[in-house]
Amino acid sequence: MRLLKSFLCDDSGATAIEYGLIAALISVVAIATLTTVGTKLNAKFVRISNGLN
């Protein structure tokens, strides 16, 4: 019975899941930001290339 109570009170797995969710959220934000910056940078290089031609 004591083993069951200690198992139910253990929340270390929940902490690991929370850290995983935070890491996933940071990754999604980073990918979205880098995609936007990459698109804008590509458009700028296209304008520069067209200006040189």
C-alpha positions in Angstrom: 0.0 0.0 0.0 2.9 2.4 0.8 4.4 1.7 -2.6 1.1 2.6 -4.3 0.9 5.9 -2.3 4.4 6.9 -3.2 3.8 6.1 -6.8 0.6 8.3 -6.9 2.4 11.2 -5.1 5.4 11.1 -7.4 5.2 14.0 -9.9 8.6 13.9 -11.5 7.2 12.5 -14.8 4.8 15.5 -14.9 7.7 17.9 -14.6 9.5 16.1 -17.5 6.4 16.5 -19.6 6.1 20.2 -18.8 9.7 20.7 -19.8 9.0 18.9 -23.1 6.0 21.0 -23.8 8.0 24.2 -23.1 10.8 23.0 -25.4 8.2 22.2 -28.2 6.6 25.7 -27.8 10.0 27.4 -28.1 10.8 25.3 -31.2 7.5 26.2 -32.9 8.1 29.9 -32.2 11.7 29.8 -33.4 10.7 28.0 -36.6 7.9 30.5 -37.3 10.2 33.5 -36.7 13.0 32.1 -38.8 10.6 31.3 -41.6 9.3 34.9 -41.6 12.8 36.4 -41.5 13.9 34.1 -44.3 11.1 35.1 -46.5 11.7 38.8 -46.0 15.4 38.4 -46.5 14.8 36.4 -49.7 12.6 39.2 -51.0 15.2 41.8 -50.2 17.9 39.8 -52.1 15.6 39.4 -55.1 15.1 43.2 -55.2 18.8 43.8 -54.9 19.5 41.3 -57.7 16.8 42.9 -59.9 18.3 46.3 -59.2 21.8 45.2 -60.3 20.4 43.7 -63.5 
